[in-house]
Amino acid sequence: MNRTWETAARAACAALFLSTAGAVAQERTAVEEIERYRQALADGNPAELWEARGEGLWKQKAGPKNASLEQCDLGLGPGVVKGAYAELPRFFADTGKVEDLESRLVTCRMTLQGLTAAEARKDPFGSTGKKVVNDALVAFITSESRGYVMNVKTAHPKEAEAFEIGKKIFFHRGGPYDFACATCHGVDNIRIRLQDLPNLTKKGDAQRAYTSWPAYRVSQGELRTFQWRLEDCFRQQRFPHLEFTSEASVALTLFLAKNANGAPYNAPAIKR
């Protein structure tokens, strides 16, 4: 009787092991297939359409001052776009603030083109059938930093302060589920459905993740910026709305961007 029970137990354990191993193998295969799918589409990334439109908007005269953005200083001098994104966010003396790309574009649209703050921040994210200025400008400017090595600095006291604030936001737990950014992005080998979640506290993962945004989302048919990514993460955590170009969003961006230092920038990319 005991031998029969022992044999059955071993058989059950073996079956469970094989079933679990098979499930893991199936899941891993699915993840690999998604990555192959992404690579197959990369040569014809639809983000190029946003990039082209953004270049046109950069050069197009607009606003009450009927001016283009070609003299916008993104940190490397008026009108210099090449490599600028790889060093953002950064401190700007003319505003006395640390700004990321999108908050800096708001500044330039106000000072150069004469828009109000509300007008410059209006409609930050596109949707089906609705193309917005911000997404296109971000796509163009970020594309001009492809191949440049990430080099975000914290030499200025306000940059150092923003980094520490961003770090606190990343690890802060709250909301109805007691989540933090680190809940999903501070540990190894976890997924949501079939999506691998990078551990942004590790250099390699942080570099691969940050340098792939903005990205064209195949499932949505839209180009999504990094500020959109942060806002959507806050939504999924059931946190309060992350205000577009807020100091909190810039600080969190600087923390994540600096963690990606040393990696070549490679976006706009393509994601599922």
C-alpha positions, 0 to 999 in steps of 0.5 A: 500500500505504502509503495503504491502511494509513493509511486503515485505521489512520485508520478504526480510530482513528475507530471506537475514538474513537466506541466510547469516546465512546459508552461514556462517554455511556452511562455518563454517561446511566446515572449521570444516570438513577440521579440522576433515580431518587433524586430521584423517590423523595425525596418519599417517603423511607422515612427518615421511618419511622426519624425517627418511631421515633427521636422516640418513642425520644428521649421514651421512658423506658428503662434502669435509671433509667427516664428519657428522653433529652429532657435530653440535651445535644447541645451547645446545651443540655439537650434542644435538638435543633434545629440541634445536628447542624450543629455536631457533632462538638464538645468536651464539658466534662462528658466532656472529649472531642470527641464526634460525635452517636453517641458523645454519644448513648452518653454520654447513654444511660449518664448519663441512662438508666443503661446500661453502656457495652457496653449503650449501644454494642450493635447500632449498625447495623440489618439486614434484620429488625433495627431498632436504637435508634441508627439511629432516634435518629440519623435523628430528631436529624439531621432536626432540623438540615435547613436549618441551615448546617454550622458545626463548630468547632476553637476548642478545643485538643482539637477542633483536635487531633481535626481534625489526627488525622482529616486524617492518617487520611484520607490514611494509606495501608495495608492489603493494597492500600495504600489510603487514604480519599484514594485514592477521595476525593482525586481528581476524576472517578472512580467505582466501578461507576456511583457517582460518588466525591466528592473530599472535599478540594474544598469543594463535593464535601465539602459535598454529600457530608457533608450527605447522610448519614445516608441511606436506601439503596434497595439495602439497604432500610435507613437508614445512619448516617455512622459506618456509612459510615466503617466500610464504607469501612474494610471495602472498603479491607481496613483493621482494623475501625473501632470504633463511637464510637472516637476515630479515628471521631470524629476522621475525622468532625470532619475531614470535617464541618468541610470541609463548613462553610458548606453547608446540611444536608439529610439524612437523604437517599436513595441508591441 
